[in-house]
Amino acid sequence: MPTFAITLKKQLKAARQQAIEVFQADGKPEHLLIQLRRNVDAALTEAWNNFQMPDGNALVAVGGYGRGELFPHSDVDVLILLEHAPDAALQAKLEKLVQVFWDMGLEIGHSIRTVDECMSESAADITVQTSLLEARLITGSRSLFKDLQERYHAALDPLAFFQAKTLEMRQRHVKFEDTPYSLEPNCKESPGGLRDLQVILWVAQAAGLGDSWSKLAQHGMLTNTEARQLRQKERAFKDIRIRLHIYTDRREDRLVFDIQTPIAETFGFKTTDTRRASEYLMQRYYWAAKAVTQLNTILLQNIEAHLFPQQTVPKPINERFNDINGFIDIAQEDTFESTPSAMLEVFLLMCQHSELKNMTARSMRALWHARFKIDNAFRRNPDNHKLFMQILQSKRGVIHALRRMNAMSILGRYLPNFRHIVGQMQHDLFHVYTVDQHILMVVRNVRRFTMSEHAHEYPFCSQLMANFAQSWILYVAALFHDIAKGRGGDHSKLGMADARQFCVQHGMSEENTELVVFLVEHHLSMSHVAQKQDLSDPDVIMQFAQSVKDERHLTALYLLTVADIRGTSPKVWNAWKGKLLEDLYRMTLRVLGGEAPSADRELKNTQQEAIKTLRLYGLPADAHEQFWRQLDVAYFLRSDASDIAWQTRCFYDKIDSDIPLVRCRLAPIGEGVQVAVYTKDRPDLFARICSYFDAKNFSILDAKIHTTQKNYALDAFLISAPIFAKNYRDIINLIEHELGELLQSDSPLPSPSKARLSRLSRTFPINPSVDLRPDDRGQYYLLSISANDRAGLLYSISNVLAKYKINLHTAKVMTLGERVEDVFLIDGAALNKPRNQIMLETELLKTLRI
């Protein structure tokens, strides 16, 4: 490495550190970005001069560096612009020059081209074309650089450039799920981030409208207020990106969970009793991203209109609005100012007129600036109540209207409590959306139950919704079910008051008001009963039926519950949970219809259904009798008829088998594999089976444990893994063979795997809890466990139970994203002594914390 390169590297490092210290003192991101660029400019110029490059060539900054900004760990993109194609000597010198750039400690992105090559590459590649748009001479031949600029701008087609960059932006938005509300957003690339602002300036510059927000305002593309807002948002995003680079000491543009809190603390945010410091930062980020997204839409429409001028004749919709090429436009500049109710009417009209695709930029801008007219008087106005209810009751476009209203900050202005949860994060490890986006996702899910084109997704829900009068009532309940998140206390209880006030204010009947309030209060209860309680217990069904009161409440709660779970995360919903909810619905419906819950009736119905299925297998009519005599009533009440028939078919003629039997099949509902084990019982059997699943990284979704009168275990598991979908036949054969062999072994149980928690779980750890208490009848104990999920967790728990010789009867395994809530029905001699119970709970807690 040349001596001068070492010297320059030291100088750059010292200058960079000094610039960062100044930034940390004054907090001005623009000063840091300019100073870092100047430092690098000076170092590159000195290196260029040191190599005595020919006078006819030039060193040019391109990309973000060409724009005149340099983040602490950004690439330094340069173009070595040559007058002629290099000969061998110059090529060797250029290679050494680039190596020196790297030796100076710079992350160099370089290209070596003549002007002709630049033009050729620019015509073929929009990325090259974009980087040259912001080219800036560092040192070398000014005339050569001027020649490049003149030829580049002469060849630039503003229309084609606009189309290419907007298409590129849409593709990028799709990559980031089309939302600025990702819980771990990329402040540069995510929708509403820095890149969106850069796209606007690129297409504006290509169109000859200037390269700054103030110049865009001068050309009438945006107002001075909007220009000031965009400068503020741009500055905020740059500030965040700088702090990310400094804190991580690398090029990091993602606000990942691990670093949100320390970054928030650098801004002065503090953790309070109700909210983390990171939540304050992220809510500010989402508000800024939402504003950028909205203003970008306005600007792109204006620039497009400038580039594609069209002669249009407005088609009147009413005295306040016109249709212009499928976009709704205000008839007068002051439409929203003079008639504030038009701020709701515009969304209703888009619901009523399918030909309207969106609002014009003029309408959006006017609406954006008039939103402050939504005050207490506006909210109390009966005409506005009527308009809002008409939106909810529209036959089409409801969710689009609500999403647009949220994007334009109209929804939060009209429902002040909704505004508080816009951009609010949820650190419960299974919600992947901010609270406002989750609420709108739940409304969308409920809405889809009403649409025939989505009936194939959840046929039973669609069937119920088809017979449910006034489906819009469920939209109201969905809007309010989580509206009190983040206030402290039980959000279900707090949300009831908001929901009741809305219903009364908007003239809903007493009956409908009561239903909405009930749904908000109990929106978590159905999933709790279905996933944590024993549905074979008649008392459980009777108590749940008493809480829902009638079929209308039950159906509404079921539909909202399915929509709610589906709206938390794509990973949380599965067919098994869906079946539990549907089973609870059907059993409760029978009770509400006057049929008292009866274990005898359930037993008889289940057995008859299983016998019908067995006949389809071609077994003798009495094949099941001897096998069933070994099973208790609980087995039949806790198992589906199809599972009973399958297990009977597998084991009816092997009642006294001396070797463990393992049989598998694809789960009849959803993805996964059912595993049935029939073998002589032993104290560590459940733990031994779990050890096998742990070793294979299979997730256990459900477990049912039964002991026959001959002391045989008949255990059933529902397991899942990503590899099942493509290789299920091989997997089934493998499980039957390997697990069968393992159960014949008396070897000591292996130690549970020391699986690490996921990054998300490490950032937001759950304080594990263990609750052991007798059941209502005093016959068994209920063991409830809550903890961060990790591979092998169930095996770790079963290992402790085996150590204390605890008998496991059922296991309810519920995974909610990164959190597990498991409930076990157990008994054993060790539980008869309080001291042993404390020791068991203590050891379980220790295991959960590992």
N, C-alpha and C positions, 0 to 999 in steps of 0.2 A: 504494500500500500504506500503510495507516494506520501512524503512528509507533509506537503501542503494539504492533502486530503485529510490527514489526521488532525492537522491544525484547524481546518474548516469544520470538521466534525465536532471538535471541542467547542469551537466558537458558536456553532449552531445550537448545541445542547445547552450552553450557558445562556444564550440569548432566548431560547425557548423557555427555559425555566424562569428567567427574569420576566418575560411577557406573561407567563401564567401567574406569577406572584402579583403582578400589577392587576391582572384580571380579578384575582381572588380578593384584592383590596377594593377595586372600584366597581366590579361587577358589570363592566361594559363589554359585551361580546364582540361588537364590531371593531373595537380597538385591538383586541387580541388577534382576531382573524387577519386584520390588515398588517399588524406587526409581524406575525408569523410569516406572512407572504413576503414582506419586505426583507426579512432575514434570509429567506430562501432565495429570493431574487439576487441578493448581494452575493451569496455563496456560489450560486450557479454562474453568475457573471464572472466571478473571480476564477472559477475553474475553467470556464470557456476561454478567458483571456490567457490563462496559464498554458493552455494547449495551443495557443496561437492559431485558432481556427481561421481558415481563409475568409477574407473580407466579404465575399459575395454571399455568404451563408448567414443563417440567423437561428437563434434559439427562441422558441415561441412557447408561451404557456397556453394550455388549452384546458377545457373542462372547467371544474370548479376553481382550480388554481388560476386558470385564465380569467375567470370572473373577478379575480382580485381578492379571493378569500381562501384561507387555508386553516383547516381545523387541526388540532394538535397531532392527530394520528392519521390524517387523510393522505391519500396518494398524491404525489406531485407529478401531474401529467404534463409532459413536455413534447413538443414537436421540434425535431432538428430539421429545419427547412434548408434544402440544398438548392443551389443554383443549377447544378448539373448532376447527373448520376455519378456517384463516387467511383474513383478508381481504387485499386487495391490499397494504395498507401493511405488515402483518405478513409477508406473503410476500416482499416486497422486502427487509425487514430480515433475514429468515432466509437469503435468498440471499447477502447481504453477510456474514452471520455465517459461513456455510460457507466463503466465499471467504477470510475471515480465518483460519479454521482451516488452510486450505491455505497461506496466506501465512506462517503460523508454521512451515512446514516439515514438517507432519504429513501422512502418507499416510492421508487420511480416507476411511472408508467410512461414508456417512451415510444416514439415512432420516428423513423427517418425517411423523409419523402421529398421529392421535388414538388414544385407547384402543380405540374401536370398530374403527378401521382395523387396529390391531395384532391384534385378535382375529380379524378376517376374514382377514388375511394369514397368521396363524399356523395357522388351520384348513386353509388351502389349500396351505401350503408348509412342509415339514418343516424346511427350513433356517432359516426365520424362527422357527419354533417352538423350535428348538434354541438360537438366539441369544438369545431372550427368557428361556430357562430360567436363564441366568446373568446376567440384567440386574442392573445396580448403579447406584444413583443417584449422580450426580456433584454436581449442584447443581440448585436449583429446587424445585418443589412436591413435598413428601413425600407429601401426601395423594393427589395425582394418581398418583404412582408406586405408592403402596400399593394404589390402586384397580386399577391394571394388574395388579399381582401377584396380588391376590385373584381377579380374573376369569380370569387366565391359569391359575392352579393349579386353579380350579374346573372349567375346561373341559378340562384336560389329561387324556387317556386313557392311563394308563401302559402298558396292553397294546398299544394301537395304536402308541404311541411306541416301545416296545421292538421291535416287529416292523419298523417303518420304519427304525430306526437299525441293526438287525442286517442288514437287507437292503442298506442303503446301505453298510455295512461290507464285505459280501461282494462287492458290485460294485466297491468300491475295491480290494479284494484281487485281484480278477481283473485289474484294470487294471495292477497291479504283479506280474502273473504268479504270484499266490498264494504268494509265497515271501518270507521276510525276508532271503533270502540273495543278493539282487541285488548285483552287484559295485559298483554306484553307487547305494546305497539313498537314499531320501528319509527322513530321520530323523523327519519329521512324518507323512507319508502312507503309507509302506510298511508292510506287515504287521509287527506287532511294534513299531511306532513310537509316537510320542506320540499320534497320533490314536486308536489302539486303546485307549490308557489313558483318553483323554477320553470315548470312547464308553461305556466301563464306568461312569464317574462320571456321565455324562448319564442313562443308563437307571436307574442306582441312585437318582439324585436324583429322577427322575420317579416312581419306585416308592416314594418315601418312605423310602429306606434310607440317606440321608445323602449328603454331597458330598465325602467324604474316605475314604481307605483305613482309617483307624482306626474310623470310624463303620460301614463295611461289616463290619469285624471284630466290632464290638459286636453287630451284627445276625446274626452267625453265617455270613455269606456267605464269609468267608475267615478264616484263622487269623492270629494276631499275627505269626507268622514270615512268612507270605505278604504281609501288609500291609507289613512292613518291607522285604521284597524288592521289592515294587512301588514303594515310595517311593524306594528306591535306584536302580532302573532309570529311573524317571521323572526323577529328578535327573540321572542320567547323560545321558539324551537331551536334556534342557534345556541341560545344559552344552555338549554338542556343537552344538546349534542356535545357541546364543549365540555360540560361537566361529566358526561358519560366517558368521553375520551380521557379526561384527566383522572377520574376515579379508577377506571379499569386499567389505565396505562396501555391502552391498545385502541384500535379502531373498532368501537362498539357503538352501534346506533340503536340498539334495542333496549327498551326500558323493561328488562326482565325483573321478575319478582325479587331476586336476590339483592338487587342494587337499588330498587325503588326507594326504600327507606333511607339509606345513606344519601342518595341524591336529593331526596326531599329535605333532609336535614341541612344540606348545604344552602338551601333556599330559606331556611329558618322555620320550616314547618315542624311542629312538635306533636308527638303522640298524646292524645287525650284519653279520657275514660271511655269514650264511645267510638273514637276513630283513630286509626294509625296515621302517622305523618305521611306515609305513602299515599293514603287515600285522599288527603287534601291535595297533594301534588297531582295525582292522576285525574282527579275531577277537574282541576284547572286545565290539564292537558286536553281532556276530552272536550271541554267547552271551547278551547281554542281550535281544536281539530274540526269541530262541528262548524264553527264560524268560517274557517278556511274552506271547508267543503261547500258551504252555501255560497260564499262569495266567488269561489271558483266557477260554480255553475253559472252565475250571473255574468262573469267576465268572459267565459268561453262562448256563451250565447252572443254577447256583444261583439266579440272579435270575429266570430263566425258570420254575423250579420254584416260586419265591415268588409269581410273577404268575399262573401257570397250575397251581395245585395239583391233583394228580390222585390218585385212590385206586387204587393198584396192588397187585397180589398178586405177590410174587416167585415166579418159576418156577425151581426148583432146576436147576442144570446139574451140579454135584457138591457135595461138602461144603464147598468153598471159595468157589464162585461161584453167583450167581443171574442170571437173565434178567429185566430189568425194562423192559418196553416196547421190546425190541430193544436194550437197553444192558446190558452185562455189569457186574455189581455184586458187590462182595466180600460174603461172607456175614457176616463179623465185621470190626469196625474194625481188628483187629490181624492180619488174614489175612496180609499181606505180612511183618509183623514176626515172626510166629510160624512162618510157612512161607516163607522167602525164595525158594525155587524157584518159588513162585506168581507171582513177577515175570516169569518167562518163560512160565509156563503160561497166563497171561491172554492173551498174544499168540497162543499156539498155539490156544487155544479160539476166538478170533475167526477164525482161519484155518479151523477145522474146522466152525464154525457160521455159515452164510451169513446167517442171520437177525439176527446181532449187528452193529449198525451202528457202535458205538463203546463206550467205557467211560462209566459214570456219573461225575459230578463227584466223588463220594465215592471211587470207585476211583482216579481219576486223582490226586486229592490224596494218597491213601494211598500210591500207587505213587511219586509224586514225592518224598515225604518218606522213603520206605523205600529209595530207590535207593542210599543209602550202605551198605546191607547187602551190596551186591555187592562183595566183597573177594576177596583171593587164595584164601581157602578156598572161596568160592562158585564162583570160576572153575575150581578144581580138581575140583569135585564131579562125578562121572560122571553123576549124574541130571540135572544142569543141561546137561551136554554133550548128553545124549540129547534134552532138550527143545529146545535150540537147533537141533540137526540136524533134528528133526521139523518145526520151523518152515520151514527151508530146503527140506525135502522135501514140503511141503504141496502139495496140488493147486490151491489157490486162496489168494489173500490174502497171498502172500509179500511182495510189495513194499510193500503197505499195512502189514504187520507191521513190516518193517524201518524204514519211515519213521516210524511211531509210536514205535518203540523209540528212534530217533535223537532225535525231538522230546522224548521223556520222559527223555533222557540215559541210557537203559538200555543201548543199543548201545555207547556209548562207555565205560560202566562195565564191560560184559562183555568188550569188546575194547579194552584200554587204549590200544593204538596207534591205534585208530580215533578215540579221544577227542582225540588230538593234532591231527588234521586237521579236526576240526569247526570250521567257520567260517574255515578257512585259505584265503586267496586264492591265485590262480595267475596270476602276471604273465608268461605266455608268449604273450599277445596272441591266443590262439584259444580258450582255455577261458573260457566265460562263467558258470561256476558255481564255487562254492567246492569244495574237494577232496571233502568228504563228500557234497555234493549231486551232484557229478559221478559219484562211485562209485555212489550209489543210482540215478542215471539210467542208468548202464551195466547195473546189475542189472535195472532195469526193461526195458531194451531186449532183453537176453538172454531175460528172462521172456516178452516179447511174441512171441518166435519160437516159443514152445510153445503159443500160444493161437490157436485157429482163427479167432477174430474179427479177428485182426490179420494173417492169412496173406496178405492182398492187399497189405500194405505192402512186404514183402520175401519174395516167394514162394520164392526159392531158399533163403534162410536157414530159412524155415519147413519146407521140404522136408527139409533136412539135419537140423534139430533133431528132426523126427518120427522119424528113424532113429537118433538119438543116444541111447544108453542113459545113464540117470542124468544128466539135464540139470542137476540141482541142483549138480553138480560145477562147472559154469560159473558158478553164483552165487557159490560160494566163491572162485573165481579172480577174479571181478569185484570182490568185496569187498576183496581184497588187492592188486589190480594197481597201485594208486596209494597204498597206505596208508603208504608210506615217504616221501611227498613232504615237502619242507621240512626233512629231517634233514641235508642236505648229502650229496654223493656220488650215486651212481647209484641212484635209487629202485627200479629193477627188481631190482638185486642185493640191496639191503637188504630189499626186500619178500619175497624168497624165504625168508629165515630166519623171518619172521613167519608166512608161509603154511605152511611145513613144521611149525613148532611147533603151529599150530592143527590141522592135519590129523592129526598124530600124537596130540595130546591128545584129539581127538574121535573117535578110533578108526577113521579112514579107512584103507582098505587101502593097501598099499605102492604098488600100481599107480595108484590114484586120487591118492594123495599126490604121486607123481612127476609126474602130469599137471598138477595144480594148480601145483606149483612151476615146471614148464616154462612154463606159460601166464603166470605172473607175471613170469618172467625175460624171456620173448620177446614180451610183448604189443605191443611197438612194431616188431618185426622184419618182420612181413608187410607193413605199410603202407610201411615203408622200402623193401623190395625192390620192391613193386608200383609205387611212385610215383617212385623214384629210379634204378632199374636197368633195363637193357634186357631186357625179357622175351622178345625174339626170340633172345637168346643162350642156347644149350643149357647152357652152363656155369653160368649164373645159376640156371636151373631145377634143375639137378643139385645145386648147393650148397644151395639152399633145401630141396630134398627130403631131403638128408642131415641137415639140421638138425632137421626135423620128424619124421623117422624112419618114421612110419606114418600111415595114413588117419585114425585116431582123433585123433591130435595135430593133424594138418592141419585137420580139420573143426572141432575145438574152437578152434584158434587163429583160423581164419577167422571163426567166429561171434563170438568175443570182440572181434576187430579191428573188425568192422562195428559192433557195439554200442558200442565205445569211441569210434570216430570220431563216430558219431551223438550220443554223449553229451557232446561237447565244446561244440558250438555249432550252432544251426540253420544257420549260414552255412558251416560247414566241409564238411559232407557234400554230395556231389552225385553224379549218376548216372555221371559219367565216372570218379570215384574208385571207385565201386562196380563198374564194369566191369573196371577194372584189377585189383582184388582177385579178382573172379570168374575172370578169365582166368588169374591166377597160381594160383588154387586148382585149376582144371581141368587146367592143364598139369602141375602138381606131382602131382596125383592119377594122371595117366597114368604118370608116372615111378615112383611108388610101386607102381603095379600091374604093374610089370615092363617097361614100355615105355621103352627107353632114349631120352633126348632126341635127336632127329635133325632137323637142319635140312632134309634132303632130304624126310623124311616130312611135316614141317610145311609145307614148300613145296608138295608135291603135294596135300595135303589142302586147303590154302587155295585153290590154283588151281582145284581141282575144285569147291569150294563156290562160288567166284566165277563159274565157267562156268555152273553151274546157275542162278544168279541172272540172268546175262546172257541166258539163253534165255527167261526170263520177260519180258525187255524186248523180245523179238521180233527180236533182231539175228541176222544170218547166223552160222552155226556157227563160221566162221573169222574173224569180225570182230575178235576180240581179238589175233590172232596177231602181226600186224605191230607193234601198239602194245606188246605185252608183250616183244617181242624187244629193245626199247630200254631195258628196265628190269632192274636187277640183282636178285640174290637178296634183298638186304637189304630192298628195297621190299616184297616179298611177305611176308617174315617179320615186318615191323614194321607191317603194315596188316591190317585186318579184311577178310574176304572180301566183305562188303557194301560197304565203302568202295572196294575194288579194282574191283568190278563197276560201281559208280556212276561212278568216275573214268574207267573204260574206256569206258563209254557216252557220257560227255561229250566225250572227246578222241580216240577210236580213229581217226576219219577226219580228224583235224586235226594229224597228227604233225609236219608241216612248216609249221605256221602262222607267219606273219610278224608277227602281232599277238598281244599277250597275251590269254589267255583266262581268264575268271574265272567259276566256276560255284558256286552255293550251294544248300543244302537244309537243312531242319530236321534237327537231329541225331536219328538213329533212337532213341537212348537219352537220356532226360532232356531238360532244356531247353537250348537253345543252337542255334547255326547252324554247319554245317560249310561251310568255304570251301576250294575247290580252285583252285589257280592253275597254269596251264601256259603257260610262256613261255621265250624264250631266256634262258639263265642270264647273270647279271651279278653282280659282286662285292657290290653294295649292295642286291641284290634283297630279302633278308629284312628289312633295315632299312627299305626303302621300303614294304614291305607293313605292317610294324609301325607306321610313321609314320601310315598311314591309319587303322589301328585306334585309335591313340593320339588322333588328332584327333576321332574319333567317340566316344571314351570307351567303347570295347568292351574287355572283358576277354578275354585269350587264355588258354584253359584248357589247350590242347595244341597242339603244332606238330610236324609231320613234314616233313623237307626231303629231297628226292631229286633226283638229277641223272641224266638219261638218257644213253645212249651217244652221242646226237647233241648233247649239251651243252644240253639243255633242262632247265629246272627244273620239277619236279612237286611242288609244296608243298601241304600240307594243314593247315588250322587249325580248331580248335574254339573258337568265341568265344561270349561271352554278354553280355547287357545286360538290364536290367529291361524295356526297351521291346519286346523280342522277342516276348513272350507275346501281345500284342494286335495288333501290326503286322508280323508276320513276313513277309507277302507283299511289302509295300512295302519292308521292310528288305532282303530278298533282292534285289529288282530294283535297289535303290539301290546295294548293295555291288557287284553285278556290273557296273553301269555306271560308277560313280565309280572303283572300284579298277582296272578295266580301263583307263580313261583315264589314271589316275595312272602306271600301269606303262609307258605309251607315252612318258612325259615323261622328259627328261634333266635336269630342273631340279635344283639342289642340294637335298640333304636338309634339311628344316626342322629348326630347333633343337628338342630335346625340350621338352615343356611343363614349366613350373616348378610342378608340382602340389605343394601343401602336404601334409605328412603329416597324417593324422587326429589328432584330439585324443588318442586313446588311444596312438597311436604316438609322439607327441611326449612324452607323459608317461612311457612305458616304451620308450625307444629301444633298438633292437637294434644292437649293435656289428657292422657288416657284415663279412662274411668272403668271401674269394675263394680258391678252391683249384684249382690247375691241375696236372694230373699225367697222365702217359701211361696209356692203358688197358692191360689185361693183355697184349694182343698187340703193343703198341707201334705200332699202326697209326694210332690217333687219340689225341686228348687229351680228357680229361674235365674240364670246367670246372664247378665247383660254386659256387653263389652263395647266400648267405643275407642277408636284409636286411628292413627294414620295407617293407611294401607301399605303393605309391602309384600314382596314375594315370600311365601312360606309362613305367613302370619298365622293361618289356621293350624298349621302343623305345630307351630310353637305353642299355641294354646292347648292343643290336644295332648302335647307332650307333658305339659304340667298336669292336666287332668288325669293322664295315665299314671303319673307318679303318685298321685293321691288315691288311685284306684277308684276314680269317679266313673259311674256309668252314665253314658250319654244316650238320651232317648230321641231327641230331635235337635237339629241345628238350623236356625234361620240366619242365613248369611246374606247381609245386605251391603253392597259396595256402592258408595256415592262418590264417584270420581276418585279422589285421593283419600277418602275417609271410609272406614268400615264401621257398621253398627250391627253386631252379631248377638243373637239371643239363643241360649242353649237351655234345654230342659234336662236336668241331671238329677241323680241321686247317688247315694253311696254311704257306707258306714262312717267315713271320715267327716261327713257333714253333720253328724249328730252332736259333735262337740264344737262349741263356739270358738275355742282356741284354734281348732283345725280350720274352721271357716276363715278366720283372720289370716292364718298362714297361707291358705290357698289364694285369697285375694291379694295378699302382699306379693306372693311369687308371680301371680299373673300380671300385676302392675309392673313388676321388674322386667318381665318378659316383653311387655308391650313397649317399654321405654328403650329397649335395646335397638 
